[in-house]
């Protein structure tokens, strides 16, 4: 089912300084979702053969089209939760890097699950003066129920641009899922152990 794979994919929409100079900043959260998601799925449609020939091409699409637009640092910190106050700057930096790469490795496989659904956008709401905005969309395919997805974005105070930090599909929050999955391990084993586990998983797919 598409729903099983939508949440991981959507979270990919993150700050990537390596490509920041070539990608657009958005002061309109609705425009961000419409343009970025639309372009990413259009590439998947047109480059499906390349992805099937070389699975690493899916990672290229993730990094080039999606990664810049998710606040991966904020999301990673939310996953760490209350334990964040017990970590050093180096530990936080290492975890964010491993977490972001883990997202790339995980979510690149999700692109293969996209079955040419049509992305439709609901009515815009005013976001003037808001720091958090929810943008609802629908994945539509003839003969199947619509899949309702909500992107949660936050305003970066420094750049005054928007970044995605969570996605909720049919009531299931990706951020909450990752908090349960990794946050509990961090509380149990410590952030260094979980960072090492993420790095090991990342290296398995190289």
Legacy VTK file of the C-alpha trace (Angstrom):
# vtk DataFile Version 3.0
C-alpha trace
ASCII
DATASET POLYDATA
POINTS 206 float
0.000 0.000 0.000
1.192 3.498 -0.766
0.295 4.657 2.744
2.942 2.402 4.292
5.643 4.227 2.380
4.349 7.788 2.275
5.400 8.792 5.767
9.102 8.040 5.297
9.154 9.658 1.889
7.523 12.831 3.093
9.879 13.396 5.902
12.622 13.828 3.283
11.190 17.130 2.036
16.124 18.909 5.268
18.640 21.417 5.345
21.507 20.445 3.035
24.108 23.187 2.896
25.926 21.519 0.021
23.089 22.361 -2.338
21.643 25.390 -0.582
23.071 27.803 -3.116
21.228 26.160 -6.018
17.856 25.535 -4.396
15.049 27.963 -3.781
14.028 29.294 -0.385
10.290 29.519 0.182
8.459 32.174 2.143
5.183 30.463 1.195
4.736 26.976 2.758
1.989 26.028 0.299
4.146 26.921 -2.671
6.988 24.866 -1.209
4.894 21.693 -0.983
3.255 22.194 -4.374
6.491 22.831 -6.256
8.905 20.525 -4.434
6.605 17.525 -4.147
5.388 18.016 -7.695
8.908 18.134 -9.108
10.105 15.136 -7.099
7.248 12.902 -8.191
7.594 14.084 -11.792
11.235 12.957 -11.741
10.257 9.587 -10.330
7.790 9.117 -13.209
10.277 10.098 -15.904
13.336 8.396 -14.395
11.780 5.142 -13.209
13.904 3.130 -15.657
17.103 4.727 -14.343
16.074 3.947 -10.785
15.420 0.307 -11.628
18.758 0.018 -13.434
20.714 1.784 -10.683
19.001 1.924 -7.254
21.491 4.581 -6.134
19.787 6.966 -8.550
16.851 7.094 -6.135
19.224 8.477 -3.503
20.305 11.144 -5.982
16.692 12.245 -6.391
16.250 12.348 -2.629
19.325 14.512 -2.118
18.731 16.782 -5.101
14.997 17.367 -4.776
13.869 16.681 -1.217
16.562 16.769 1.426
17.033 20.529 1.465
13.419 21.193 2.414
13.231 19.242 5.668
14.549 20.660 8.917
16.549 17.544 9.714
18.311 19.124 12.695
15.041 20.133 14.325
13.499 16.729 13.580
16.537 14.895 14.941
16.485 16.961 18.124
12.794 16.180 18.584
13.602 12.486 18.210
16.280 12.712 20.910
13.766 14.435 23.160
14.539 15.240 26.827
17.880 13.442 26.587
19.133 16.287 24.420
20.118 18.269 27.513
22.482 15.450 28.507
24.392 15.474 25.204
27.437 17.396 24.029
27.541 19.516 20.843
29.675 16.830 19.187
27.209 14.090 20.095
24.325 16.113 18.703
26.189 16.886 15.496
27.084 13.223 14.969
23.531 12.071 15.606
22.017 14.627 13.210
24.431 13.562 10.450
23.719 9.862 10.967
19.980 10.473 11.226
19.899 12.458 7.995
21.868 9.827 6.074
19.624 7.147 7.545
16.664 9.043 6.109
18.268 9.157 2.665
19.030 5.440 2.682
15.605 4.527 3.980
13.520 6.865 1.899
15.242 6.279 -1.408
13.650 2.817 -1.377
10.262 4.461 -0.936
10.489 6.100 -4.351
10.175 2.659 -5.915
6.774 2.267 -4.256
5.287 5.279 -6.031
2.686 4.031 -8.509
1.947 7.155 -10.532
-0.681 8.542 -8.176
-1.882 12.101 -8.791
-1.025 14.677 -6.137
-3.867 17.106 -5.383
-3.758 20.141 -3.104
-6.525 21.358 -0.853
-7.605 24.923 -0.141
-4.950 27.324 1.087
-5.267 28.907 4.522
-3.726 32.166 5.677
-0.306 31.654 7.278
0.407 35.297 8.083
1.999 35.593 11.526
2.201 31.828 12.024
5.344 29.884 12.897
3.837 26.433 12.375
1.637 25.565 9.385
-0.058 22.357 8.275
-0.448 21.829 4.522
-2.906 19.056 3.558
-2.622 17.143 0.273
-4.261 14.087 -1.264
-2.799 11.234 -3.286
-5.446 10.207 -5.797
-5.680 7.088 -7.938
-8.726 5.881 -9.851
-10.391 2.934 -8.167
-8.677 3.503 -4.819
-9.560 5.654 -1.801
-7.749 8.976 -1.543
-4.794 9.040 0.844
-4.821 12.151 3.026
-1.444 13.522 4.037
-0.577 16.631 6.042
2.843 18.258 5.913
3.842 20.178 9.017
6.222 23.061 8.434
7.968 25.541 10.695
9.308 28.998 9.923
13.057 29.456 10.235
13.503 32.715 12.145
16.914 33.446 10.645
16.082 32.908 6.979
12.310 33.538 7.176
11.870 30.453 5.007
9.850 27.298 5.618
10.991 23.727 6.271
9.064 20.490 6.766
9.549 18.844 10.165
6.778 16.222 10.263
4.246 14.460 8.066
0.971 12.925 9.193
-0.643 10.338 6.929
-4.090 9.061 7.863
-3.487 10.140 11.454
-0.005 8.613 11.791
2.830 11.040 12.537
6.257 10.192 11.158
7.978 12.259 13.814
6.073 10.511 16.602
6.952 7.144 15.089
10.655 7.981 15.016
10.481 9.364 18.534
9.087 6.043 19.740
11.519 3.972 17.712
14.782 5.825 18.317
13.978 7.966 21.350
13.423 4.920 23.524
16.732 3.434 22.387
18.529 6.675 23.193
17.076 6.671 26.706
18.082 3.045 27.147
21.472 2.808 25.426
22.590 6.428 25.040
22.920 8.656 22.003
26.384 7.391 21.043
25.115 3.819 20.791
22.130 4.794 18.654
24.317 6.973 16.424
26.650 4.009 15.895
23.691 1.784 15.047
22.431 4.273 12.460
25.900 4.570 10.914
26.176 0.785 10.693
22.815 0.581 8.936
23.847 3.335 6.557
27.100 1.527 5.717
25.287 -1.744 5.012
23.730 -0.260 1.907
26.876 1.271 0.435
LINES 2 208
13 0 1 2 3 4 5 6 7 8 9 10 11 12
193 13 14 15 16 17 18 19 20 21 22 23 24 25 26 27 28 29 30 31 32 33 34 35 36 37 38 39 40 41 42 43 44 45 46 47 48 49 50 51 52 53 54 55 56 57 58 59 60 61 62 63 64 65 66 67 68 69 70 71 72 73 74 75 76 77 78 79 80 81 82 83 84 85 86 87 88 89 90 91 92 93 94 95 96 97 98 99 100 101 102 103 104 105 106 107 108 109 110 111 112 113 114 115 116 117 118 119 120 121 122 123 124 125 126 127 128 129 130 131 132 133 134 135 136 137 138 139 140 141 142 143 144 145 146 147 148 149 150 151 152 153 154 155 156 157 158 159 160 161 162 163 164 165 166 167 168 169 170 171 172 173 174 175 176 177 178 179 180 181 182 183 184 185 186 187 188 189 190 191 192 193 194 195 196 197 198 199 200 201 202 203 204 205
